[in-house]
Amino acid sequence: VARISVSAYFFKSTVNFKEGGIEFVVKAVAEGYVTSESIVYKVDRTLEKVGGYAYAGDYVTWTAVKGATSYEVTIVVGTKETKVTVEEAKVYVGDLTGKATVKVKPLSRKYNSADETSYEFDKATLAAPSDVKISVNTISWSAVTGAASYIVKIGDKEIPVANGTSYTVTEVDIVEGKTEYEVSVKAVASDTAKNSGFSTPIKATYGKFVTAPVYKNKIVTWDVVLGAASYGVKIDTAAEVKITDGARTVTTAFDKDGKHTVVVTAYKADGTTKLDSATLEVNVYKLVYDVTGGEDVKATYYYADTDVMTITETSQRYGYTFEGWYNAATGNAKKYVTGDAYDFGKNGTLYARWTPKEYTVLFDLSGYGSLDADVATKGVKVKYGEAFELPVPNRKNSDGTDVVETTYFSGWYSEAYMSGVQYTDKEGKSRSVWANAKDNVVLIAGWAEKLTFREVGNSVIKDKIAYSVSAGPQFGNDTAIKIPATYKGNPVTIIEANAFYYKRNLATIEIPSSIQTIEIGVVDDDGNEVGAAFGKCTSLKEIKMYTPEDPTLAAYIEASKYTVIDGSLVTKTGTGDDMTYDALVYVPTAKIDGYKIPVGIKTIPLNLFKGRSKLTSVTIPYTVTRIEAKAFANCSGLKNIIFEDAPEGTAESEIQELYIDSTAFTSCSGITEVHFPARLAQGIDIPTLFASSKKLANIYVAEGSKYYNTLELVDDSAAKGEDGKIDESKVKKANVLTNQAGNEIIFAPIALPLSEVKIPSQITSIGEGAFMKNTTITKVTFDASVTSIGNKAFYEATELAEIVFAKDEGEEDPLTIGDSAFESTGIEALIVPARTKTIGVSAFDSTSIASLEFEGSKDDNITICTGAFAYVDLDSLVLAPSVKKIESGAFKGCWSLKQVTINCETDVNFELDAFPSYVTSLTIGKLVPTLELNGIFGTNVSIITIDGDNKNYKVDDNVVFSADGTKLLLYPANKVGSYTIPSTVEYLGSKVFYGKTQIYSITISKNVTYVGAYTFNDCTGLTTVTFDEGGEKDVSIEQYAFGDCSNLVSLNLSSKIKTIGAYAFSGCSRLSSVTIPEGVTSLGERAFED
């Protein structure tokens, strides 16, 4: 096949003519047009026969044939035939004698060859001597019958030889200064008229090679060197081959491609002395065969350019007829046969070409339908390896009846009952190419039951049979289906769960208005439709409804709760003019881009649009009153939500409040703008509703709302000029949602297009989650009017780096900062105003706060709740007199916090473990009351500075006690060795010795009555604990007091011990025995567990 772009085509030398000529067609091809094809044309060109023969001298000649490129010549002498191919219009016959016949056929790739012609002649002269050789200086030849003598010709000199068939060259025969000669021999008859001509001359040189050896068609030839007794031929690194019979040729056989070096050496009579050497380089190429689907050709062949090739035969290819070997797999190419010259000029590949065989296909209709008579008896033809199309049976049976309505032709199969190989689809088009190399194959028609019906109870007329419907086992890839209103004369009332599950090609389904139940199913958390009649019907675009004409179905039509609006399924109440719509229960999956909820719909139910990622916008009419949970969840492509207003003139009684579940738009990340209608109901969790809407930038509520308002926030941070004036064109504005009174911000969009926000003076409260996950705001300034910042108000507003509270004027209301209000933001510094009452749980957890300042005096009352400043970047902290309460874990995870200054005064409540065990330095102001320092600030404190005017503490050997010495409050982390509790101490505070691994022995004085929780826990260096006897009061040991003292081996408990708490000595694995005093009245759970 040749594709051309002109209106004429010239046959090239690569087109091989064949007997009978070349057939071809012309196709007209153009984009946007149907391809047309001409009739079959034939080109048959044949060369003229050879004529004009003549015999003269030693040659037979003939008239050259126009177009011939060579001639195949057969020379017949007696019974001996010799074939040669010549390019000129002559052939040498000098070596013949007597009667002979020459047969000649002209050859050309562009033409078919003519029949050979023949020419007989009688050569009366002797045959020229043959097998002329030169060895050393001796010329020899084969004897010629009838020769009386011979003449040897060396150059221009003729030398008679009276006897024998050899002659030895002498110096007399050599011309001084001349090295190159032609040598030939003539046979002399007794009748000189019958003398032969001279034999074909051979070249000879004297003493050396004058010209390089010649390579042609695997044979290396060289000129004879006079004086050489033998020759050696060496190819590359192979062993040299000796030629001793006077021959001047050698046949080569190369076994790899590339450049090969051939060296021919002439040797003297001793066989070792070199006369001369000549070198030849031969470029050899590899030829491989690509069978293009046939059986492999294992051999690899090597040729030099112009070598005559021997083309291998190929084995069979299933279903094809072999055409030949070509230099290209497709398109215009040259065909190669044995005898052709290698002409690639590089490594080459020959490609097999094949013609597909044609086969007859017959048909078995399986008892349904019919075919045209001619096709039914003769079948149709198909070609192996090509696509095909087979006839589709008519829906008239052979007896004239129709094929039943629910039975459909599904294709042609190799086996009955739609089994085996399916050859075609329902339209008779092949599913793949024909691959059966057998004739008269019988294919069997497949008849599919598209729908399956199951008997069910009748919800309308109790004593009548009804049926449910679902896709049949052979539903196939239909794009449309109509569900019948009846089956076997009874009503079809139910479309079953999963009835058409995963029918991905189904685009339209038509249902009767008499249907009673359609299983809608649910959408699970992964977006899968479970139990849905049309689940996974990804191409479904439209549901249609038709009214059955059967009058017996009137009651079913009346009872049906379904109707169809704009291709979607809706539940209804009533019929005709009394019909009202309830819920939109199913929207076909393939309805994408913008979708408009039909007017009249009241409810958008649970999960209705869940996972519809191609839905880009939705219009919700004024009639919708409920949008239920996850109705639009995971609609990642949803950008616009349009709430339509009621048409002008609509009665107020027809406009109802709209309730939206807080999960209705979960994971709708693409929403950019929302306009709420005035009828939006109270109590909707709007921050949660749009918690995943990362692109939401603006929000509005229509005027007239009972519960909501829109507040415009302003950002002029980029609008201030050097002169302090505001450039209004650079001022940014955006809306947030407030309560109706306008004093509480309920919700700010995540992508609010402002960077610096000033909360205006009319705002007193920031609602729960109002700015949660905001991605744009970097700074917020709160007016002193703000008294409440709700839980998670700015949670995960990751770009927020700065918040500023307006200076207290002295009369502002207290400020409450809710739980997690600023958790996981980027705030770097904070000044807490004095009016602050509570900093909630995790309020500033995981922020970047490195500077924290508390304003106010002892008259103020700030509570810092658990985790309020957990995991922040503080390295030092000053607690002002305004801080009255710090809950446990308030500063947990503050690994950099090393130094704390306490300036609090009376009425403080600092809970145990308020700070992590990373604080190493404490500074205590002059009015700080007695605190359990180790229990509150951790066990790593080693430096403590107490104001000299503070009367609540005393220090002895760096150990801190209460002023009266009765409470041991802090034991420094860097103190090493044994320690005896002073006799004044009655109370050992919690965690005082916790984790002090360098204490080896402890003696607890007799006056100690209380050992706090975890007091000695994890003192892994502690080996000995002794409770002194002689005390007057009972002793209580609290939980985990000595827990995990893993090296404790000696424990002496005093008789005054009454209570040992849970796990008090758990984990003391080396404590082998202990004597529990008789006075112990309470032993806690697992007190001594190993």
SULKACOR-V469752 format. One line per field, one symbol per residue. ss: DSSP state (H for helix, E for strand, C for the rest). A space follows every 10 residues. Layout:
ss: ???
//
This chain:
ss: CCCCCCCCCC CCCCCCCCCC CEEECCEECC CCCCCEECCC EEECCECCCC CCCEEECCEE ECCCCCCCCE EEEEEEECCE EEEEEECCCE EECCCCCEEE EEEEEEECCC CECCCCEEEE EEECCCCCCC CCEEEECEEE CCCCCCCCEE EEEECCEEEE ECCCCEEECC HHHCCCCCCE EEEEEEEECC CHHHCCCCCC CEEEEECCCC CCCEEECCEE ECCEEECECE EEEEECCCCC EEECCCCCEE ECCCCCCEEE EEEEEEECCC CCCEEEEEEE EEEEEEEEEE CCCCCCCCCC EEEECCCECC CCCCCCCCCE EEEEEECCCC CCCCEECCCC ECCCCCCEEE EEEEEECEEE EEEECCCCCE CCHHHHHHCE EEECCCCCEC CCCECECCCC CECCCCEEEE EEEEECCCEE EECECCCCEE CCCCCCCCCC EEEEEEEEEC EEEEEECCCC CCCCCEEEEE ECCCCCCCCE EECCCEECCE EEEEECCCCC CCCCCCCEEE EECCCCEECC CEECCCCCEE CCCCCCCCCC CEEEEECCCC HHHHHHHHHC CEEEECCEEE EEECCHHHCE EEEEEECCCC CCEEEECCCC CCEECCCCCC CCCCEEEEEE CCCCCEECCC CCCCCCCCCE EEECCCCCCC CHHHCCCEEE CCCCCCCCCC CCEEEECCCE CCCCCHHHHC CCCCCCCEEE ECCCCCCEEE EEEEECCCCE CCCCCECHHH CEEEEEEEEC CCCEEEECCC CCCCCEEEEC CCCCEECCCC CCCCCCCCEE EECCCCCEEC CCCCCCCCCC CEEEECCCCC CCCCEEECCC CCCCCCCCEE EECCCEEEEC CCCCCCCCCC EEEECCCCCC CEEECCCCCC CCCCCEEEEC CCEEEECCCC ECCCCCCCEE EECCCCCCEE CCCCECCCCC EEEECCCCCC CCHHHHHCCC CCEEEECCCC CCEEEECCEE EECCCCEEEE CCCCCCEEEE CCCCCCEECC CCCCCCCCEE EEEECCCCCE ECCCCCCCCC CCCEEEECCC CCCCEEECCC CCCCCCCCCE EECCCCEEEE CCCCCCCCCC CCCCCCCCCC CEECCCCCCC
//
